[in-house]
Amino acid sequence: MSFKSLVSAVTIVIVGYYWMTYVKRGPVYESDKKLNGKTVLITGGNAGIGKATAMDLAKRGARVVIASRNLKKSNKVKDEIIKESGNHEIRTMQVDLSDYDSVRQFAKEFDESEKYLDYFVNNAGIVLDGMTKYGMNRLYVVDYFGPFLLTNLLLDKMKKQSAERPVRIINLTSEGYKFAEVYESSMRKDPQGWFEIFFVYWETNLVNIQFIYNLNKELKDYDITTYSVNPGTLIHTEAVEELDFNTKVLMFIPQLLIMRDVYYGYQTSLYTLLDDSVTAHSGGFFTGCSHEKLWPHATNESAWELLKKKSLEVTGLSSI
Ligand SMILES: NC(=O)c1ccc[n+]([C@@H]2O[C@H](COP(=O)([O-])OP(=O)(O)OC[C@H]3O[C@@H](n4cnc5c(N)ncnc54)[C@H](OP(=O)(O)O)[C@@H]3O)[C@@H](O)[C@H]2O)c1
C-alpha cells in the first residue's frame, strides 16, 4: 500500500468514526434511576420520540399517561409498552391540542382522575400546514397555544403537589429557534409550501422556549422546574415514513447523512427528566444531553410581555 493510500484510508476511518459518533448517533444518557410511584404525562406518547420516552419511563416503573388524538393508536402502543416493560400502570387519554375545548376537557379529566403529576412532557408536535376551527394556523396551535393552555390548566395541580413532591415540566422544541422571529401575522396565516411551514415551526420553537424560560421565573416559589429540549436536528420517527413521495425523495440525502435513530432522539428528554444536575439550569435549553446558553432574543423581557399578552388572549386565560 502506498503512503498516499494509507493516508486516505486513515482519513476515511477517522471521518467515518466522527460522523457515526457525533452526527448519526449522539450522546446517550445512562442512569439506573427508578420512577416507581411517579406519574408522567406525555403528549404525543403514541409515536416517535414520545413513544420511545414513554417506553423508557415505563421500564423505570413510572405510571405513564399517554395523551394523543388517536386513541386506537395509543392503545396499541400501550399494549406494546406493557408487553415489553411488564409495567401495567399505563393509561391512554384523548386530547386534540388544536382544539381548546378538547384541551380544557382533558385537563379537567386528568386533574380529577390522577392523584399526582410529577413529570409533564409536552412532546406532541407537528410540522404541517392547515388552519384550526378558530381561524388560526394549526401548527402554531398544536405546537404552542394548545400546550400553553394545557400547561396553565394543570399548574394549580402541580403547584399544590410541589409542596410534597417536585415537578418537572419539559417542552420539546428545536434549534430552529435561533433563526426565528415572532410575527403575529403567521399565527393567523395558512403557510404555503415547506419553506413557510418550517419558518412557522421555528417560530413555535422560539415561543415555546420563551414560555419555558419565563414560566420558570413565575414558578420560583414552587418546587417546579422547567426545561426546553432539543431532541436533535433530524430524528427518524414515523412522521418520516408518512411523508409524500416527493418529500421522501428530497429527504433521502439528509436522511442518509444526518438523520438519527429515535433512540438518540429521546436521550435529552431523559436527561432533563432524570438528572439531578439539571435543576441548576431550570428554564434553560438542553441539547445533546447538556445545557446550552440561550441566544439573547429568546430571553428578551419585552418580547415575552407581548407574547404572554397574546397567549392569554388567544387561549382565554386571565393569568399564568
Ligand atoms: N423528529 C425530529 O427530527 C424532531 C426534531 C426536533 C424537534 N422535534 C420535536 O419533538 C417532538 C416529537 O417529534 P416526533 O418527530 O417524535 O413526532 P411524531 O413522530 O410526528 O409524533 C407526533 C405526536 O404528536 C401527536 N399529535 C399530533 N397532533 C396532535 C394533536 N393535534 N393533539 C395531540 N397530539 C397530537 C401524535 O399523535 P396522534 O396522531 O395520535 O395525535 C404523535 O404522537 C415534537 O414536538 C417535534 O417538534 C422533532
Ligand as a Chemical Component Dictionary entry (heavy atoms), coordinates in Angstrom:
data_LIG
# 
_chem_comp.id                   LIG 
_chem_comp.type                 NON-POLYMER 
_chem_comp.pdbx_formal_charge   0 
_chem_comp.three_letter_code    LIG 
# 
loop_
_chem_comp_atom.comp_id 
_chem_comp_atom.atom_id 
_chem_comp_atom.alt_atom_id 
_chem_comp_atom.type_symbol 
_chem_comp_atom.charge 
_chem_comp_atom.model_Cartn_x 
_chem_comp_atom.model_Cartn_y 
_chem_comp_atom.model_Cartn_z 
_chem_comp_atom.pdbx_ordinal 
LIG N1  N1  N 0  -38.279 14.268 14.749 1  
LIG C1  C1  C 0  -37.408 15.278 14.696 2  
LIG O1  O1  O 0  -36.476 15.279 13.887 3  
LIG C2  C2  C 0  -37.532 16.436 15.645 4  
LIG C3  C3  C 0  -36.515 17.411 15.667 5  
LIG C4  C4  C 0  -36.645 18.493 16.550 6  
LIG C5  C5  C 0  -37.742 18.576 17.386 7  
LIG N2  N2  N 1  -38.724 17.619 17.338 8  
LIG C6  C6  C 0  -39.879 17.759 18.238 9  
LIG O2  O2  O 0  -40.003 16.585 19.006 10 
LIG C7  C7  C 0  -41.387 16.322 19.285 11 
LIG C8  C8  C 0  -41.740 14.898 18.879 12 
LIG O3  O3  O 0  -41.486 14.775 17.494 13 
LIG P1  P1  P 0  -41.671 13.394 16.707 14 
LIG O4  O4  O 0  -40.868 13.517 15.483 15 
LIG O5  O5  O -1 -41.454 12.250 17.622 16 
LIG O6  O6  O 0  -43.217 13.477 16.312 17 
LIG P2  P2  P 0  -44.131 12.385 15.575 18 
LIG O7  O7  O 0  -43.442 11.062 15.459 19 
LIG O8  O8  O 0  -44.621 13.024 14.326 20 
LIG O9  O9  O 0  -45.338 12.257 16.601 21 
LIG C9  C9  C 0  -46.158 13.349 16.832 22 
LIG C10 C10 C 0  -47.028 13.040 18.013 23 
LIG O10 O10 O 0  -47.865 14.163 18.259 24 
LIG C11 C11 C 0  -49.208 13.726 18.374 25 
LIG N3  N3  N 0  -50.081 14.781 17.850 26 
LIG C12 C12 C 0  -50.088 15.329 16.620 27 
LIG N4  N4  N 0  -51.057 16.226 16.510 28 
LIG C13 C13 C 0  -51.693 16.263 17.725 29 
LIG C14 C14 C 0  -52.792 16.994 18.248 30 
LIG N5  N5  N 0  -53.462 17.863 17.499 31 
LIG N6  N6  N 0  -53.154 16.783 19.520 32 
LIG C15 C15 C 0  -52.499 15.883 20.287 33 
LIG N7  N7  N 0  -51.449 15.161 19.858 34 
LIG C16 C16 C 0  -51.060 15.345 18.578 35 
LIG C17 C17 C 0  -49.286 12.464 17.525 36 
LIG O11 O11 O 0  -50.310 11.561 17.990 37 
LIG P3  P3  P 0  -51.772 11.487 17.310 38 
LIG O12 O12 O 0  -51.551 11.301 15.848 39 
LIG O13 O13 O 0  -52.490 10.411 17.992 40 
LIG O14 O14 O 0  -52.379 12.792 17.643 41 
LIG C18 C18 C 0  -47.928 11.843 17.775 42 
LIG O15 O15 O 0  -47.945 11.079 18.954 43 
LIG C19 C19 C 0  -42.172 17.382 18.525 44 
LIG O16 O16 O 0  -42.529 18.406 19.411 45 
LIG C20 C20 C 0  -41.194 17.878 17.491 46 
LIG O17 O17 O 0  -41.451 19.222 17.115 47 
LIG C21 C21 C 0  -38.632 16.555 16.492 48 
# 
loop_
_chem_comp_bond.comp_id 
_chem_comp_bond.atom_id_1 
_chem_comp_bond.atom_id_2 
_chem_comp_bond.value_order 
_chem_comp_bond.pdbx_ordinal 
LIG N1  C1  SING 1  
LIG C1  O1  DOUB 2  
LIG C1  C2  SING 3  
LIG C2  C3  SING 4  
LIG C2  C21 DOUB 5  
LIG C3  C4  DOUB 6  
LIG C4  C5  SING 7  
LIG C5  N2  DOUB 8  
LIG N2  C6  SING 9  
LIG N2  C21 SING 10 
LIG C6  O2  SING 11 
LIG C6  C20 SING 12 
LIG O2  C7  SING 13 
LIG C7  C8  SING 14 
LIG C7  C19 SING 15 
LIG C8  O3  SING 16 
LIG O3  P1  SING 17 
LIG P1  O4  DOUB 18 
LIG P1  O5  SING 19 
LIG P1  O6  SING 20 
LIG O6  P2  SING 21 
LIG P2  O7  DOUB 22 
LIG P2  O8  SING 23 
LIG P2  O9  SING 24 
LIG O9  C9  SING 25 
LIG C9  C10 SING 26 
LIG C10 O10 SING 27 
LIG C10 C18 SING 28 
LIG O10 C11 SING 29 
LIG C11 N3  SING 30 
LIG C11 C17 SING 31 
LIG N3  C12 SING 32 
LIG N3  C16 SING 33 
LIG C12 N4  DOUB 34 
LIG N4  C13 SING 35 
LIG C13 C14 SING 36 
LIG C13 C16 DOUB 37 
LIG C14 N5  SING 38 
LIG C14 N6  DOUB 39 
LIG N6  C15 SING 40 
LIG C15 N7  DOUB 41 
LIG N7  C16 SING 42 
LIG C17 O11 SING 43 
LIG C17 C18 SING 44 
LIG O11 P3  SING 45 
LIG P3  O12 DOUB 46 
LIG P3  O13 SING 47 
LIG P3  O14 SING 48 
LIG C18 O15 SING 49 
LIG C19 O16 SING 50 
LIG C19 C20 SING 51 
LIG C20 O17 SING 52 
# 
